[in-house]
Amino acid sequence: MWRTTGGRLLVLVFLCLCLLMGAGCGGGFTASAQRTMSGQGSLTVSGAFTGTSVGAGAFYAQYTLGGFWETGLTGCDYVGRVSTGHRLRYDDVAVAGGYLFRLAATRSRSLNVYAGGGAFMGVELVDPMNGLPAYLDLGVKKVGFLYGVYASAHSEIFVGRRLALMVGGRVPVNFSSGIAHFHWQAGLGLRFLFY
Protein backbone atom coordinates (compact mmCIF):
# COMPACT_ATOMS: atom_id res chain seq x y z
CA MET A 1 0.00 0.00 0.00
CA TRP A 2 2.76 2.51 0.90
CA ARG A 3 5.11 1.64 -1.95
CA THR A 4 5.94 5.21 -3.01
CA THR A 5 8.52 7.45 -1.38
CA GLY A 6 5.83 10.07 -0.67
CA GLY A 7 3.67 7.46 1.07
CA ARG A 8 6.56 6.34 3.23
CA LEU A 9 7.35 9.94 4.16
CA LEU A 10 3.72 10.56 5.08
CA VAL A 11 3.72 7.54 7.41
CA LEU A 12 7.02 8.71 8.96
CA VAL A 13 5.64 12.21 9.55
CA PHE A 14 2.48 10.74 11.11
CA LEU A 15 4.53 8.57 13.51
CA CYS A 16 6.73 11.52 14.49
CA LEU A 17 3.58 13.57 15.07
CA CYS A 18 2.18 10.91 17.42
CA LEU A 19 5.45 10.80 19.36
CA LEU A 20 5.62 14.58 19.64
CA MET A 21 2.02 14.85 20.79
CA GLY A 22 2.69 12.27 23.49
CA ALA A 23 5.82 14.08 24.65
CA GLY A 24 4.29 17.55 24.46
CA CYS A 25 1.15 16.75 26.44
CA GLY A 26 3.10 15.68 29.51
CA GLY A 27 3.49 19.23 30.78
CA GLY A 28 7.22 19.41 30.13
CA PHE A 29 6.97 23.01 28.87
CA THR A 30 6.02 26.11 30.82
CA ALA A 31 2.93 28.00 29.70
CA SER A 32 3.21 31.35 27.98
CA ALA A 33 0.50 33.94 27.56
CA GLN A 34 1.84 35.30 24.29
CA ARG A 35 1.80 33.36 21.04
CA THR A 36 4.26 33.93 18.20
CA MET A 37 6.80 35.80 20.39
CA SER A 38 9.93 36.91 18.60
CA GLY A 39 12.61 34.26 19.06
CA GLN A 40 10.13 31.49 19.90
CA GLY A 41 10.83 28.23 18.09
CA SER A 42 8.44 25.63 16.72
CA LEU A 43 8.31 22.39 14.77
CA THR A 44 5.81 21.89 11.96
CA VAL A 45 4.99 18.50 10.45
CA SER A 46 2.66 18.39 7.48
CA GLY A 47 1.25 16.38 4.64
CA ALA A 48 0.65 17.81 1.19
CA PHE A 49 -1.46 16.96 -1.84
CA THR A 50 0.47 17.54 -5.07
CA GLY A 51 -2.40 17.26 -7.53
CA THR A 52 -1.48 13.67 -8.44
CA SER A 53 -0.10 12.20 -5.23
CA VAL A 54 1.05 13.12 -1.71
CA GLY A 55 4.08 14.53 0.04
CA ALA A 56 5.28 15.35 3.52
CA GLY A 57 7.53 17.80 5.27
CA ALA A 58 9.00 18.78 8.61
CA PHE A 59 10.19 22.32 9.34
CA TYR A 60 11.78 24.11 12.26
CA ALA A 61 10.57 27.72 12.45
CA GLN A 62 11.46 30.69 14.59
CA TYR A 63 9.17 33.69 14.96
CA THR A 64 10.32 37.27 14.40
CA LEU A 65 8.42 40.52 14.97
CA GLY A 66 6.93 40.41 11.47
CA GLY A 67 6.66 36.72 10.64
CA PHE A 68 8.88 33.64 10.88
CA TRP A 69 11.81 31.99 9.15
CA GLU A 70 11.73 28.27 8.42
CA THR A 71 14.14 25.53 7.49
CA GLY A 72 13.41 21.85 6.96
CA LEU A 73 13.02 18.82 4.75
CA THR A 74 10.33 18.01 2.18
CA GLY A 75 9.54 14.95 0.11
CA CYS A 76 6.91 14.84 -2.62
CA ASP A 77 5.73 12.18 -5.01
CA TYR A 78 4.40 13.20 -8.44
CA VAL A 79 2.74 11.27 -11.25
CA GLY A 80 2.87 12.24 -14.92
CA ARG A 81 2.22 10.61 -18.28
CA VAL A 82 4.74 9.87 -20.98
CA SER A 83 3.91 9.92 -24.71
CA THR A 84 3.24 6.15 -24.72
CA GLY A 85 0.49 6.63 -22.12
CA HIS A 86 2.41 5.00 -19.28
CA ARG A 87 2.34 6.58 -15.84
CA LEU A 88 5.65 8.07 -14.71
CA ARG A 89 6.36 8.50 -11.00
CA TYR A 90 9.05 10.90 -9.87
CA ASP A 91 9.98 12.07 -6.40
CA ASP A 92 11.60 15.21 -5.01
CA VAL A 93 13.48 15.15 -1.72
CA ALA A 94 14.89 18.52 -0.70
CA VAL A 95 16.06 20.76 2.11
CA ALA A 96 14.37 24.14 2.07
CA GLY A 97 14.50 27.43 3.90
CA GLY A 98 12.83 30.79 3.67
CA TYR A 99 10.90 33.58 5.34
CA LEU A 100 7.15 34.20 5.61
CA PHE A 101 5.73 37.64 6.48
CA ARG A 102 2.69 38.02 8.74
CA LEU A 103 -0.01 39.63 6.59
CA ALA A 104 -2.84 39.59 9.13
CA ALA A 105 -3.55 38.37 12.66
CA THR A 106 -6.19 38.49 15.35
CA ARG A 107 -5.37 40.50 18.46
CA SER A 108 -4.81 37.32 20.49
CA ARG A 109 -2.67 35.86 17.68
CA SER A 110 -4.87 32.77 17.69
CA LEU A 111 -5.21 33.20 13.90
CA ASN A 112 -2.33 34.37 11.69
CA VAL A 113 -1.95 34.60 7.92
CA TYR A 114 1.51 34.48 6.34
CA ALA A 115 3.01 34.70 2.85
CA GLY A 116 6.58 34.57 1.61
CA GLY A 117 9.04 32.25 0.00
CA GLY A 118 12.47 30.70 -0.02
CA ALA A 119 14.86 28.37 -1.80
CA PHE A 120 15.47 24.63 -1.87
CA MET A 121 17.92 22.04 -3.13
CA GLY A 122 17.90 18.27 -3.18
CA VAL A 123 17.49 15.31 -5.50
CA GLU A 124 14.93 14.27 -8.07
CA LEU A 125 14.31 10.53 -8.45
CA VAL A 126 12.81 9.53 -11.80
CA ASP A 127 10.84 6.26 -11.86
CA PRO A 128 12.24 5.13 -8.48
CA MET A 129 10.13 1.95 -8.39
CA ASN A 130 11.03 0.99 -12.00
CA GLY A 131 7.39 1.02 -13.06
CA LEU A 132 8.06 1.88 -16.70
CA PRO A 133 8.88 -0.83 -19.26
CA ALA A 134 12.64 -1.32 -19.78
CA TYR A 135 12.44 -0.40 -23.47
CA LEU A 136 11.34 3.19 -22.69
CA ASP A 137 14.17 5.72 -22.59
CA LEU A 138 13.14 9.04 -21.04
CA GLY A 139 16.40 10.76 -21.85
CA VAL A 140 16.86 11.98 -18.26
CA LYS A 141 18.99 10.72 -15.38
CA LYS A 142 17.32 8.47 -12.80
CA VAL A 143 18.78 10.63 -10.01
CA GLY A 144 19.43 14.31 -10.59
CA PHE A 145 20.34 17.42 -8.61
CA LEU A 146 17.38 19.67 -7.92
CA TYR A 147 17.30 23.33 -6.94
CA GLY A 148 14.87 26.20 -7.11
CA VAL A 149 12.68 28.69 -5.27
CA TYR A 150 9.21 28.50 -3.75
CA ALA A 151 6.35 30.82 -2.89
CA SER A 152 4.28 29.92 0.14
CA ALA A 153 1.14 31.05 2.00
CA HIS A 154 -0.12 29.68 5.33
CA SER A 155 -2.84 30.21 7.87
CA GLU A 156 -2.00 29.32 11.46
CA ILE A 157 -4.91 28.52 13.78
CA PHE A 158 -4.03 27.88 17.43
CA VAL A 159 -6.07 25.09 19.01
CA GLY A 160 -4.06 25.10 22.26
CA ARG A 161 -1.26 27.04 23.96
CA ARG A 162 1.47 25.06 22.21
CA LEU A 163 -0.41 23.56 19.25
CA ALA A 164 -1.55 25.17 16.00
CA LEU A 165 -3.20 23.83 12.86
CA MET A 166 -1.46 24.94 9.66
CA VAL A 167 -3.37 25.21 6.38
CA GLY A 168 -1.59 26.42 3.30
CA GLY A 169 -0.01 26.01 -0.05
CA ARG A 170 3.39 26.06 -1.66
CA VAL A 171 4.44 26.54 -5.28
CA PRO A 172 7.98 25.24 -5.92
CA VAL A 173 9.69 26.23 -9.18
CA ASN A 174 12.41 23.69 -10.07
CA PHE A 175 15.19 25.18 -12.19
CA SER A 176 17.05 21.91 -12.82
CA SER A 177 14.28 19.32 -13.08
CA GLY A 178 14.45 16.85 -15.95
CA ILE A 179 10.66 16.26 -15.81
CA ALA A 180 8.68 19.32 -14.66
CA HIS A 181 9.73 22.80 -13.58
CA PHE A 182 6.52 23.92 -11.89
CA HIS A 183 4.34 22.26 -9.25
CA TRP A 184 1.78 23.20 -6.64
CA GLN A 185 1.10 21.69 -3.22
CA ALA A 186 -1.79 22.14 -0.80
CA GLY A 187 -1.32 20.89 2.73
CA LEU A 188 -2.36 20.50 6.33
CA GLY A 189 -0.02 20.33 9.26
CA LEU A 190 0.47 20.73 12.98
CA ARG A 191 2.85 23.20 14.62
CA PHE A 192 4.26 22.54 18.08
CA LEU A 193 5.65 25.58 19.93
CA PHE A 194 8.67 25.36 22.21
CA TYR A 195 8.59 27.55 25.33
C-alpha positions in Angstrom: 0.0 0.0 0.0 2.8 2.5 0.9 5.1 1.6 -2.0 5.9 5.2 -3.0 8.5 7.5 -1.4 5.8 10.1 -0.7 3.7 7.5 1.1 6.6 6.3 3.2 7.3 9.9 4.2 3.7 10.6 5.1 3.7 7.5 7.4 7.0 8.7 9.0 5.6 12.2 9.6 2.5 10.7 11.1 4.5 8.6 13.5 6.7 11.5 14.5 3.6 13.6 15.1 2.2 10.9 17.4 5.5 10.8 19.4 5.6 14.6 19.6 2.0 14.8 20.8 2.7 12.3 23.5 5.8 14.1 24.7 4.3 17.5 24.5 1.2 16.7 26.4 3.1 15.7 29.5 3.5 19.2 30.8 7.2 19.4 30.1 7.0 23.0 28.9 6.0 26.1 30.8 2.9 28.0 29.7 3.2 31.3 28.0 0.5 33.9 27.6 1.8 35.3 24.3 1.8 33.4 21.0 4.3 33.9 18.2 6.8 35.8 20.4 9.9 36.9 18.6 12.6 34.3 19.1 10.1 31.5 19.9 10.8 28.2 18.1 8.4 25.6 16.7 8.3 22.4 14.8 5.8 21.9 12.0 5.0 18.5 10.4 2.7 18.4 7.5 1.2 16.4 4.6 0.7 17.8 1.2 -1.5 17.0 -1.8 0.5 17.5 -5.1 -2.4 17.3 -7.5 -1.5 13.7 -8.4 -0.1 12.2 -5.2 1.0 13.1 -1.7 4.1 14.5 0.0 5.3 15.4 3.5 7.5 17.8 5.3 9.0 18.8 8.6 10.2 22.3 9.3 11.8 24.1 12.3 10.6 27.7 12.4 11.5 30.7 14.6 9.2 33.7 15.0 10.3 37.3 14.4 8.4 40.5 15.0 6.9 40.4 11.5 6.7 36.7 10.6 8.9 33.6 10.9 11.8 32.0 9.1 11.7 28.3 8.4 14.1 25.5 7.5 13.4 21.9 7.0 13.0 18.8 4.8 10.3 18.0 2.2 9.5 15.0 0.1 6.9 14.8 -2.6 5.7 12.2 -5.0 4.4 13.2 -8.4 2.7 11.3 -11.3 2.9 12.2 -14.9 2.2 10.6 -18.3 4.7 9.9 -21.0 3.9 9.9 -24.7 3.2 6.2 -24.7 0.5 6.6 -22.1 2.4 5.0 -19.3 2.3 6.6 -15.8 5.7 8.1 -14.7 6.4 8.5 -11.0 9.0 10.9 -9.9 10.0 12.1 -6.4 11.6 15.2 -5.0 13.5 15.1 -1.7 14.9 18.5 -0.7 16.1 20.8 2.1 14.4 24.1 2.1 14.5 27.4 3.9 12.8 30.8 3.7 10.9 33.6 5.3 7.1 34.2 5.6 5.7 37.6 6.5 2.7 38.0 8.7 0.0 39.6 6.6 -2.8 39.6 9.1 -3.6 38.4 12.7 -6.2 38.5 15.3 -5.4 40.5 18.5 -4.8 37.3 20.5 -2.7 35.9 17.7 -4.9 32.8 17.7 -5.2 33.2 13.9 -2.3 34.4 11.7 -2.0 34.6 7.9 1.5 34.5 6.3 3.0 34.7 2.8 6.6 34.6 1.6 9.0 32.3 0.0 12.5 30.7 0.0 14.9 28.4 -1.8 15.5 24.6 -1.9 17.9 22.0 -3.1 17.9 18.3 -3.2 17.5 15.3 -5.5 14.9 14.3 -8.1 14.3 10.5 -8.4 12.8 9.5 -11.8 10.8 6.3 -11.9 12.2 5.1 -8.5 10.1 1.9 -8.4 11.0 1.0 -12.0 7.4 1.0 -13.1 8.1 1.9 -16.7 8.9 -0.8 -19.3 12.6 -1.3 -19.8 12.4 -0.4 -23.5 11.3 3.2 -22.7 14.2 5.7 -22.6 13.1 9.0 -21.0 16.4 10.8 -21.8 16.9 12.0 -18.3 19.0 10.7 -15.4 17.3 8.5 -12.8 18.8 10.6 -10.0 19.4 14.3 -10.6 20.3 17.4 -8.6 17.4 19.7 -7.9 17.3 23.3 -6.9 14.9 26.2 -7.1 12.7 28.7 -5.3 9.2 28.5 -3.7 6.3 30.8 -2.9 4.3 29.9 0.1 1.1 31.1 2.0 -0.1 29.7 5.3 -2.8 30.2 7.9 -2.0 29.3 11.5 -4.9 28.5 13.8 -4.0 27.9 17.4 -6.1 25.1 19.0 -4.1 25.1 22.3 -1.3 27.0 24.0 1.5 25.1 22.2 -0.4 23.6 19.3 -1.5 25.2 16.0 -3.2 23.8 12.9 -1.5 24.9 9.7 -3.4 25.2 6.4 -1.6 26.4 3.3 0.0 26.0 -0.1 3.4 26.1 -1.7 4.4 26.5 -5.3 8.0 25.2 -5.9 9.7 26.2 -9.2 12.4 23.7 -10.1 15.2 25.2 -12.2 17.0 21.9 -12.8 14.3 19.3 -13.1 14.4 16.8 -16.0 10.7 16.3 -15.8 8.7 19.3 -14.7 9.7 22.8 -13.6 6.5 23.9 -11.9 4.3 22.3 -9.3 1.8 23.2 -6.6 1.1 21.7 -3.2 -1.8 22.1 -0.8 -1.3 20.9 2.7 -2.4 20.5 6.3 0.0 20.3 9.3 0.5 20.7 13.0 2.8 23.2 14.6 4.3 22.5 18.1 5.6 25.6 19.9 8.7 25.4 22.2 8.6 27.6 25.3 
